[in-house]
């Protein structure tokens, strides 16, 4: 974390001076990162079987249309935008419906 990033996170109340996640920050801290919104699935476009029976793996590729919703107020703070130069563009782009895909895999079945 750069000093600019640390300062921005502190200003919006997500971390303390010693880089500990605050109570407010806990709400947004997932898998070691601060999440600034939720991805909402608008529509399932397709589901394709990608299983590999020879190795006992079941898999399905799902293509869907999604968009970013519930953007956190701190994500549009000028200090955050200064520290993370691409966040403003990401929020704009991801807030529009866009296609994504996900591979859902079940472990070995043997």
C-alpha positions, 0 to 999 in steps of 0.5 A: 500500500502506497502512502497515498493509498493509505492516506485515502483509506484513512480519510474515508475511515476504512483503516487506522494509522497502523493499517488495521481495518476499522469497523466501517472497513470490515463492511467492505473488506472481503478476501483481503480487498476493499469491495466498493459495490455489488455485482448484480446479475441481470440475465443468464445468457447461456449455460454450457457443459464443460465437464471432463468425465475422464477426470471426474470433473463436472463443470458448467460455463455460465455467460451472464449480463451483470452490472455494478450496484450499491456503490459505496459512498467512499469509493467516489471520494476525491482522495480515493479517486486520486489514490486509485486513478482507474476507480472512477472509470471502473465504476462508470463502466461496470455500472452499465450492463456488461457480459461476464462469464464464470466457470462453475466446477464441482470436484472430482466425482470418482 
